[in-house]
C-alpha cells in the first residue's frame, strides 16, 4: 500500500490539472508561453502519473482496469472483475 500522503498528493495534482486545463489550452493557442510558465507546475498534465485505485501503487499500472498488476490478479482470482477469468488450456 502506498503512503496516504502520496495518494493525496496525486489526487490534488489531478484536481489542479482539471482546474487549469481550459486556461492552458487557451494560452497554448495564443502562443503565450510566458503566461504558461507562470501557472503552477502541478497544473501540467505531464506531471500527473497513474496510480492503482485499490492500493495506490504507481508502478505496473493497467490502464484498462485502473489498477496495478497485483491488485488485478487478486480481484481476477476472486472473480470480481467482469469478463476476466483465469486462462487454462
MDTraj code that builds the backbone (N, CA, C; nanometers):
import mdtraj as md
import numpy as np

residues = "UNK UNK UNK UNK UNK UNK UNK UNK UNK UNK UNK UNK UNK UNK UNK UNK UNK UNK UNK UNK UNK UNK UNK UNK UNK UNK UNK UNK UNK UNK UNK UNK UNK UNK UNK UNK UNK UNK UNK UNK UNK UNK UNK UNK UNK UNK UNK UNK UNK UNK UNK UNK UNK UNK UNK UNK UNK UNK UNK UNK UNK UNK UNK UNK UNK UNK UNK UNK UNK UNK UNK UNK UNK UNK UNK UNK UNK UNK UNK UNK UNK UNK UNK UNK UNK UNK UNK UNK UNK".split()
xyz = np.array([
    [0.0846, -0.1184, 0.0000],
    [0.0000, 0.0000, 0.0000],
    [0.0885, 0.1239, 0.0000],
    [0.0557, 0.2176, -0.0854],
    [0.1321, 0.3416, -0.0933],
    [0.1008, 0.4306, 0.0269],
    [0.1919, 0.5229, 0.0524],
    [0.1689, 0.6162, 0.1623],
    [0.0463, 0.7013, 0.1315],
    [-0.0312, 0.7280, 0.2327],
    [-0.1525, 0.8074, 0.2143],
    [-0.1205, 0.9474, 0.1639],
    [-0.0054, 1.0007, 0.2050],
    [0.0331, 1.1350, 0.1613],
    [0.0586, 1.1383, 0.0103],
    [0.1164, 1.0303, -0.0446],
    [0.1436, 1.0254, -0.1885],
    [0.0140, 1.0142, -0.2685],
    [-0.0798, 0.9365, -0.2166],
    [-0.2095, 0.9230, -0.2827],
    [-0.2821, 1.0565, -0.2820],
    [-0.2800, 1.1251, -0.1671],
    [-0.3450, 1.2552, -0.1546],
    [-0.2792, 1.3582, -0.2449],
    [-0.1474, 1.3554, -0.2522],
    [-0.0735, 1.4493, -0.3363],
    [-0.1103, 1.4304, -0.4834],
    [-0.1211, 1.3043, -0.5255],
    [-0.1581, 1.2762, -0.6643],
    [-0.3009, 1.3217, -0.6936],
    [-0.3906, 1.3019, -0.5981],
    [-0.5298, 1.3435, -0.6151],
    [-0.5381, 1.4963, -0.6282],
    [-0.4599, 1.5657, -0.5463],
    [-0.4548, 1.7121, -0.5504],
    [-0.3991, 1.7595, -0.6851],
    [-0.2952, 1.6909, -0.7322],
    [-0.2334, 1.7234, -0.8611],
    [-0.3339, 1.7064, -0.9751],
    [-0.4131, 1.5987, -0.9692],
    [-0.5128, 1.5718, -1.0729],
    [-0.6213, 1.6796, -1.0739],
    [-0.6626, 1.7256, -0.9565],
    [-0.7622, 1.8322, -0.9485],
    [-0.7079, 1.9617, -1.0074],
    [-0.5798, 1.9887, -0.9837],
    [-0.5186, 2.1096, -1.0371],
    [-0.5090, 2.1031, -1.1893],
    [-0.4811, 1.9860, -1.2433],
    [-0.4762, 1.9682, -1.3888],
    [-0.6120, 2.0003, -1.4488],
    [-0.7187, 1.9481, -1.3869],
    [-0.8543, 1.9730, -1.4354],
    [-0.8918, 2.1199, -1.4230],
    [-0.8488, 2.1837, -1.3158],
    [-0.8825, 2.3244, -1.2915],
    [-0.8218, 2.4159, -1.3978],
    [-0.6952, 2.3910, -1.4351],
    [-0.6243, 2.4793, -1.5270],
    [-0.6248, 2.4311, -1.6723],
    [-0.6946, 2.3224, -1.7036],
    [-0.6903, 2.2649, -1.8382],
    [-0.7360, 2.3647, -1.9446],
    [-0.8464, 2.4313, -1.9202],
    [-0.9008, 2.5267, -2.0182],
    [-0.8067, 2.6459, -2.0381],
    [-0.7547, 2.6976, -1.9281],
    [-0.6639, 2.8122, -1.9344],
    [-0.5348, 2.7754, -2.0088],
    [-0.4826, 2.6564, -1.9824],
    [-0.3609, 2.6098, -2.0513],
    [-0.3850, 2.5982, -2.2012],
    [-0.5018, 2.5450, -2.2378],
    [-0.5348, 2.5287, -2.3794],
    [-0.5407, 2.6632, -2.4502],
    [-0.6053, 2.7610, -2.3869],
    [-0.6165, 2.8948, -2.4456],
    [-0.4790, 2.9598, -2.4626],
    [-0.3953, 2.9497, -2.3595],
    [-0.2625, 3.0102, -2.3664],
    [-0.1750, 2.9439, -2.4727],
    [-0.1897, 2.8141, -2.4904],
    [-0.1132, 2.7449, -2.5939],
    [-0.1574, 2.7880, -2.7329],
    [-0.2888, 2.8084, -2.7507],
    [-0.3396, 2.8528, -2.8810],
    [-0.2875, 2.9920, -2.9148],
    [-0.2799, 3.0790, -2.8138],
    [-0.2289, 3.2147, -2.8348],
    [-0.0775, 3.2147, -2.8544],
    [-0.0110, 3.1143, -2.8005],
    [0.1348, 3.1092, -2.8058],
    [0.1996, 3.1920, -2.6962],
    [0.1254, 3.2180, -2.5906],
    [0.1747, 3.2986, -2.4785],
    [0.2466, 3.2086, -2.3777],
    [0.3726, 3.1793, -2.4054],
    [0.4476, 3.0865, -2.3217],
    [0.4954, 3.1498, -2.1916],
    [0.5019, 3.2808, -2.1863],
    [0.5374, 3.3493, -2.0607],
    [0.4284, 3.3271, -1.9571],
    [0.3021, 3.3433, -1.9994],
    [0.1900, 3.3230, -1.9070],
    [0.1792, 3.1752, -1.8679],
    [0.2087, 3.0865, -1.9624],
    [0.2059, 2.9429, -1.9317],
    [0.3085, 2.9091, -1.8243],
    [0.4231, 2.9724, -1.8318],
    [0.5299, 2.9464, -1.7367],
    [0.4908, 2.9905, -1.5956],
    [0.4030, 3.0891, -1.5864],
    [0.3628, 3.1420, -1.4553],
    [0.2553, 3.0577, -1.3866],
    [0.1930, 2.9657, -1.4609],
    [0.0938, 2.8775, -1.3996],
    [0.1646, 2.7800, -1.3050],
    [0.0923, 2.7234, -1.2086],
    [0.1549, 2.6274, -1.1169],
    [0.2099, 2.5062, -1.1921],
    [0.3212, 2.4556, -1.1455],
    [0.3844, 2.3410, -1.2125],
    [0.2952, 2.2177, -1.2120],
    [0.2258, 2.1960, -1.1022],
    [0.1415, 2.0767, -1.0930],
    [0.0169, 2.0846, -1.1803],
    [-0.0055, 2.1968, -1.2469],
    [-0.1208, 2.2066, -1.3357],
    [-0.0909, 2.1452, -1.4725],
    [0.0335, 2.1070, -1.4953],
    [0.0707, 2.0422, -1.6208],
    [0.0297, 1.8952, -1.6167],
    [-0.0396, 1.8475, -1.7196],
    [-0.0846, 1.7074, -1.7174],
    [0.0292, 1.6060, -1.7219],
    [0.1461, 1.6459, -1.7675],
    [0.2572, 1.5512, -1.7738],
    [0.3138, 1.5191, -1.6361],
    [0.2845, 1.6003, -1.5376],
    [0.3353, 1.5746, -1.4019],
    [0.2499, 1.4736, -1.3256],
    [0.1289, 1.4486, -1.3723],
    [0.0447, 1.3505, -1.3030],
    [0.0784, 1.2111, -1.3543],
    [0.0773, 1.1140, -1.2647],
    [0.1019, 0.9767, -1.3053],
    [-0.0123, 0.8881, -1.2581],
    [-0.0290, 0.7759, -1.3241],
    [-0.1380, 0.6848, -1.2911],
    [-0.1049, 0.6058, -1.1655],
    [-0.2062, 0.5893, -1.0811],
    [-0.1910, 0.5100, -0.9592],
    [-0.3061, 0.4119, -0.9492],
    [-0.2780, 0.2999, -0.8881],
    [-0.3787, 0.1959, -0.8667],
    [-0.4909, 0.2517, -0.7792],
    [-0.6140, 0.2261, -0.8191],
    [-0.7290, 0.2749, -0.7430],
    [-0.7433, 0.2019, -0.6099],
    [-0.6930, 0.0806, -0.6018],
    [-0.7072, -0.0009, -0.4816],
    [-0.5933, 0.0249, -0.3829],
    [-0.4695, 0.0137, -0.4307],
    [-0.3546, 0.0205, -0.3408],
    [-0.2766, 0.1511, -0.3496],
    [-0.2907, 0.2249, -0.4573],
    [-0.2147, 0.3486, -0.4749],
    [-0.0778, 0.3255, -0.5348],
    [-0.0498, 0.2031, -0.5779],
    [0.0801, 0.1683, -0.6351],
    [0.1005, 0.2403, -0.7685],
    [0.2167, 0.3098, -0.7867],
    [0.2383, 0.3855, -0.9098],
    [0.2953, 0.3021, -1.0249],
    [0.3553, 0.1886, -0.9938],
    [0.4175, 0.1078, -1.0987],
    [0.3289, -0.0101, -1.1372],
    [0.3524, -0.0644, -1.2571],
    [0.2783, -0.1792, -1.3097],
    [0.1288, -0.1499, -1.3125],
    [0.0924, -0.0330, -1.3619],
    [-0.0468, 0.0128, -1.3687],
    [-0.1098, -0.0348, -1.4990],
    [-0.2296, -0.0896, -1.4916],
    [-0.3015, -0.1344, -1.6105],
    [-0.4141, -0.0354, -1.6379],
    [-0.4010, 0.0411, -1.7463],
    [-0.4982, 0.1463, -1.7771],
    [-0.6399, 0.0939, -1.7944],
    [-0.6528, -0.0158, -1.8626],
    [-0.7852, -0.0698, -1.8938],
    [-0.8666, -0.0978, -1.7678],
    [-0.7992, -0.1368, -1.6613],
    [-0.8687, -0.1727, -1.5377],
    [-0.8499, -0.0712, -1.4262],
    [-0.7543, 0.0208, -1.4402],
    [-0.7330, 0.1241, -1.3397],
    [-0.6691, 0.0750, -1.2114],
    [-0.5943, -0.0348, -1.2215],
    [-0.5297, -0.0886, -1.1024],
    [-0.3965, -0.1524, -1.1384],
    [-0.3179, -0.1805, -1.0358],
    [-0.1871, -0.2412, -1.0578],
    [-0.2036, -0.3898, -1.0886],
    [-0.0955, -0.4503, -1.1357],
    [-0.0998, -0.5920, -1.1726],
    [-0.1289, -0.6812, -1.0521],
    [-0.0824, -0.6399, -0.9348],
    [-0.1014, -0.7208, -0.8146],
    [-0.2484, -0.7196, -0.7715],
    [-0.3072, -0.6010, -0.7669],
    [-0.4482, -0.5896, -0.7305],
    [-0.5358, -0.6565, -0.8366],
    [-0.4965, -0.6395, -0.9640],
    [-0.5714, -0.7016, -1.0731],
    [-0.5759, -0.8529, -1.0565],
    [-0.4617, -0.9118, -1.0239],
    [-0.4531, -1.0569, -1.0083],
    [-0.5421, -1.1052, -0.8935],
    [-0.5376, -1.0341, -0.7826],
    [-0.6208, -1.0722, -0.6673],
    [-0.7695, -1.0671, -0.7026],
    [-0.8116, -0.9568, -0.7626],
    [-0.9531, -0.9393, -0.7956],
    [-0.9975, -1.0372, -0.9040],
    [-0.9086, -1.0662, -0.9996],
    [-0.9421, -1.1608, -1.1060],
    [-0.9598, -1.3013, -1.0498],
    [-0.8736, -1.3411, -0.9567],
    [-0.8850, -1.4740, -0.8959],
    [-1.0142, -1.4879, -0.8156],
    [-1.0560, -1.3795, -0.7534],
    [-1.1808, -1.3823, -0.6761],
    [-1.3032, -1.3725, -0.7663],
    [-1.2822, -1.3379, -0.8937],
    [-1.3937, -1.3238, -0.9874],
    [-1.4659, -1.1913, -0.9737],
    [-1.3972, -1.0892, -0.9247],
    [-1.4603, -0.9596, -0.9001],
    [-1.4445, -0.8616, -1.0161],
    [-1.3750, -0.9027, -1.1237],
    [-1.3613, -0.8174, -1.2416],
    [-1.4448, -0.8802, -1.3524],
    [-1.5496, -0.8128, -1.3999],
    [-1.6360, -0.8702, -1.5012],
    [-1.5608, -0.8977, -1.6315],
    [-1.5846, -1.0149, -1.6875],
    [-1.5252, -1.0504, -1.8156],
    [-1.3836, -1.1018, -1.8088],
    [-1.3284, -1.1198, -1.6900],
    [-1.1921, -1.1674, -1.6753],
    [-1.1944, -1.2987, -1.5994],
    [-1.1275, -1.3997, -1.6555],
    [-1.1140, -1.5261, -1.5834],
    [-0.9778, -1.5856, -1.6128],
    [-0.9334, -1.6724, -1.5264],
    [-0.8011, -1.7329, -1.5411],
    [-0.7999, -1.8243, -1.6633],
    [-0.6942, -1.8086, -1.7436],
    [-0.6839, -1.8895, -1.8645],
    [-0.6389, -2.0318, -1.8302],
    [-0.6940, -2.1283, -1.9027],
    [-0.6481, -2.2666, -1.8883],
    [-0.6686, -2.3363, -2.0224],
    [-0.5684, -2.4109, -2.0657],
    [-0.5777, -2.4824, -2.1923],
    [-0.5055, -2.6131, -2.1883],
])
top = md.Topology()
chain = top.add_chain()
for i, resn in enumerate(residues, 1):
    res = top.add_residue(resn, chain, resSeq=i)
    for name in ("N", "CA", "C"):
        top.add_atom(name, md.element.get_by_symbol(name[0]), res)
traj = md.Trajectory(xyz[None], top)
